[in-house]
Amino acid sequence: QYYSIVYDRFIITNDENYVPDDAALGIADAVPDSSLRVLAIGNSFTDDSYAHLYKTAQDYGVQDIVIGSLLIGGSSLQNHWTNASENNANYSYHKNSIGVSRTTNNKTLLDGLTDEEWDVVVIQQVSQDSGRAETYNDDLTNLIAYIRENCANPDVQIAWHMTWAYQSDSTHGGFANYNNDQMTMYNAIVNAVQEKIVPNPDIDIIIPSGTAIQNVRTSY
C-alpha cells in the first residue's frame, strides 16, 4: 500500500501513481481566493519562513500573489516599534510579485505598509525573547495599532509568527535564557504564545511554525 500525504489527510491506495483530487479528499470548497498579499515584519527567521511562500501559494492555485517582508537582522518588537514611531529607514524591503524577490534597502515600515493593500501583516518576536512572555508588552500593542492605522487595506488581518527553538547544539548567546536546552526553549515559546498571543483580540491568525518544526525534530 502507498501513502499519499495531501493537506492533512492520508490516502491509502494500491496504485503507486495515484494522485488524489480535491473531490476525493472532500475539500472541493477549499479553493483559495485568486489573490494573496502578505507582508511580514521581522528578521532572519522571517526571511527563512517566507522563502517558499510564493511557490506554495502558487501550487495551491492562487493566481495573483505578492509576498513582502521588511527585515532587520536580530530585530525585536521593541526595535520595530521604535522604528515605526521614529519613521526610521532601516529596513531591507523584499518583494516578490513575479516569482523572483527584489530587494530595496533603506525603507521605513510605512513604505512597506502603504506599498500594497496587504491581506495579512505578520509580526514576530526576536528569537532569544520569543519564550519570554514579559517582552510581549506595549511594543506589541503599539506596533499592531500602527499597522492597522497605516496599512493601505483597512481590513488587514494581523498574524503572529510563532518561531522555533534553537537547534540543540546552538551557540547563540540568547540560548542561555533557556539553560541552553531546546525543549525548555520550545515550551517557553508555547507558553508565551498561550499567555500573550492567543487571548489577544487584535491578533487574527497564529502561524505555529515553532510547533511544526519541533514536531519534525521529535518524530520519525
C-alpha positions in Angstrom: 0.0 0.0 0.0 1.1 3.5 -0.8 0.5 6.5 1.4 -0.1 9.8 -0.3 0.0 12.8 2.1 -2.1 15.6 0.9 -3.1 18.6 3.1 -3.8 16.9 6.5 -5.1 13.6 5.2 -3.7 10.1 4.3 -5.0 8.4 1.3 -4.3 4.6 1.2 -4.1 3.1 -2.2 -2.5 0.2 -4.1 -1.6 2.5 -7.0 1.8 4.0 -6.6 1.0 6.6 -9.2 -2.3 7.7 -7.6 -2.8 11.4 -7.3 -5.9 12.4 -5.3 -8.1 15.2 -6.4 -10.0 17.7 -4.2 -13.2 15.8 -4.6 -11.7 12.6 -3.3 -10.3 14.5 -0.3 -13.7 16.2 0.4 -12.2 19.6 0.1 -13.7 20.8 -3.2 -14.7 24.0 -1.4 -11.3 24.7 -0.1 -10.1 26.6 -3.2 -8.4 29.9 -2.1 -9.2 33.4 -3.3 -7.4 34.3 -6.6 -5.2 36.8 -4.8 -3.0 36.8 -1.7 -0.9 39.7 -0.4 1.2 39.0 2.7 3.7 41.4 4.4 6.0 40.2 7.1 7.8 42.4 9.6 10.7 40.7 11.2 14.3 39.4 10.9 16.2 36.4 9.6 13.7 34.0 11.0 11.1 35.8 8.9 13.3 35.5 5.8 13.6 31.7 6.4 9.9 31.3 6.8 8.8 33.1 3.7 11.4 31.8 1.3 9.0 29.3 -0.3 5.7 31.0 0.4 5.2 32.4 -3.1 5.7 28.9 -4.7 3.5 27.3 -2.1 0.6 29.8 -2.8 1.1 29.3 -6.5 1.0 25.5 -6.2 -2.2 25.8 -4.2 -3.9 27.7 -7.0 -3.5 31.4 -6.1 -3.2 33.4 -9.2 -2.2 36.9 -8.0 0.5 36.7 -5.3 2.5 39.4 -3.6 4.9 38.4 -0.8 6.7 41.2 1.0 9.0 41.4 4.0 10.5 44.2 6.0 13.7 42.9 7.6 16.3 43.9 10.1 18.6 41.1 11.4 18.0 40.3 15.1 15.3 42.9 15.4 12.8 42.7 18.3 9.3 44.0 18.8 10.8 46.9 20.7 13.1 47.7 17.8 10.2 47.6 15.3 8.1 49.9 17.4 10.9 52.4 17.8 11.5 52.3 14.0 7.8 52.9 13.4 7.4 55.7 15.9 10.5 57.5 14.6 9.9 56.5 10.9 13.4 55.2 10.6 14.5 54.0 7.2 16.4 50.9 8.5 14.7 48.1 6.6 15.5 45.9 3.7 12.3 45.5 1.8 11.9 42.3 -0.1 9.1 42.0 -2.5 8.1 39.0 -4.7 5.2 39.5 -7.2 6.5 37.6 -10.2 8.2 34.6 -8.6 11.5 36.4 -8.0 12.2 38.5 -5.0 13.6 42.0 -5.4 15.3 43.9 -2.5 15.3 47.6 -1.8 17.2 49.0 1.1 16.7 52.0 3.5 12.9 51.6 3.7 10.6 52.5 6.5 7.7 50.4 7.9 5.4 53.0 6.4 6.9 52.5 3.0 6.1 48.8 3.1 2.6 49.1 4.7 1.5 51.6 2.1 3.0 49.8 -0.9 0.2 47.2 -1.4 -3.3 46.6 0.0 -2.0 43.7 2.2 -4.4 41.0 3.2 -2.2 39.9 6.1 0.6 41.5 8.0 2.8 39.1 10.0 4.8 40.1 13.1 7.0 38.1 15.5 9.3 38.5 18.4 13.1 38.2 18.1 14.2 34.6 18.7 16.1 35.0 22.0 13.0 36.7 23.5 10.3 34.5 21.9 9.9 32.5 25.0 9.9 35.4 27.4 6.3 36.5 27.9 7.4 39.6 29.7 8.8 41.0 26.4 5.3 40.8 24.8 4.3 44.2 26.1 3.3 47.7 25.0 5.6 47.5 22.0 3.4 44.7 20.6 0.2 46.7 21.3 1.7 49.9 19.7 3.0 48.1 16.7 -0.3 46.5 15.9 -2.1 49.8 16.3 0.4 51.4 13.9 -0.1 48.7 11.3 -3.9 49.0 11.4 -3.7 52.8 11.2 -1.3 52.9 8.3 -1.9 49.8 6.2 -3.5 50.6 2.8 -6.1 47.8 3.4 -8.4 48.8 6.3 -9.5 45.2 6.7 -6.0 43.8 7.1 -5.5 40.8 9.3 -2.7 40.6 11.8 -0.9 37.3 12.1 1.6 36.2 14.7 4.6 34.1 13.6 5.4 31.7 16.4 9.1 31.0 15.8 11.1 27.8 16.7 13.6 26.9 19.4 17.3 26.8 18.6 19.0 23.7 17.4 20.2 21.6 20.4 23.9 22.5 19.9 23.3 26.2 19.2 25.9 28.6 20.3 23.6 31.6 20.1 24.1 33.8 23.2 20.3 34.0 23.7 20.2 30.3 24.3 21.3 30.9 27.8 17.8 32.4 28.5 16.6 28.7 28.3 19.5 27.0 30.0 20.8 26.0 26.5 18.1 23.4 26.3 15.9 23.1 23.2 12.9 21.7 24.8 13.0 24.3 27.6 13.1 27.0 24.9 10.3 25.4 22.9 8.0 25.1 25.9 8.7 28.7 26.9 7.7 29.8 23.4 4.5 27.9 23.5 3.7 29.3 27.0 4.4 32.8 25.9 2.1 32.5 22.9 -0.6 30.9 25.0 -0.4 33.7 27.6 0.1 36.7 25.4 -1.0 36.0 21.9 -3.9 33.5 21.9 -6.1 35.8 24.1 -5.1 39.0 22.3 -8.2 40.2 20.3 -6.0 42.2 18.0 -4.3 39.2 16.5 -6.4 37.3 13.9 -4.0 34.4 13.0 -1.3 32.4 14.7 1.2 30.6 12.5 2.7 27.8 14.6 6.0 27.3 12.8 7.7 26.5 16.1 5.4 23.6 16.8 5.7 22.3 13.2 9.5 22.3 13.4 9.6 20.8 16.9 7.2 18.0 15.7 9.7 17.2 12.9 12.6 17.2 15.3 10.9 14.8 17.7 9.2 12.4 15.4 10.2 9.8 12.9 
